[in-house]
Amino acid sequence: MPARELQEQLTTLREQLEQNPPLTQEERDHLLELMQKIEAQIKLESATQDSSLSDGVNLAVERFELDHPALAATLRNIVQTLGNMGI
């Protein structure tokens, strides 16, 4: 089930953030906001497409790719799962 997989990926991202990677407060806040939006989408289990959510995660991938490759990899997994869910 994609929603469960997405939740697992969010857990991985949360664990990575708990290891306190060298992020600015703005970067950390941005990721936390994205995570909240993704969790809200999971709770709604809505069939409607929200491309802004996927776009936001894609932008985060680009933002963190060079300096934080582990975060970027987890975010890419989230993008893939969102796509599989039709979001």
Buried (B, 14 or more C-beta within 10 A) or exposed (E): EBBEBBBEBBEBBEEBBEEEBEBEEEBEEBBEEBBEBBEEBBEEEEEEEBEEBBEBBBEBBEBBBEEBEEBBBBBBBBBBBBEEBEB
